[in-house]
């Protein structure tokens, strides 16, 4: 079983930056593909970025060039650096992985507003 705990959300002005963190429990973190999803009010949950165990990454078109996903296997942590934030980035951001079953964190709110 894997537990995921996100942190780092908050209120930021348009054009600002935030870094989200997701700490994972267990000893198999280094072999897991980790991802960040987000869900805005009234919208479906969508993939933001994904990083494989080997470090290859995938990004949603809407965040390419602005967001960076990374991982620190020594700390069992995955990060999402978000720059040039826009109001459309406002959502609850969730950490996700899959090991036979899906695991989700509790979510962290990101609000981009002036």
Beta strands, then each sheet from edge to edge (+ up, - down):
strand 1: 4-7
strand 2: 10-12
strand 3: 18-24
strand 4: 34-39
strand 5: 46-51
strand 6: 57-59
strand 7: 67-72
strand 8: 77-82
strand 9: 91-98
strand 10: 102-104
strand 11: 108-112
sheet 1: 1+ 3- 8+ 7-
sheet 2: 2+ 11+ 9- 4+ 5- 6+
sheet 3: 2+ 11+ 9- 10+
end
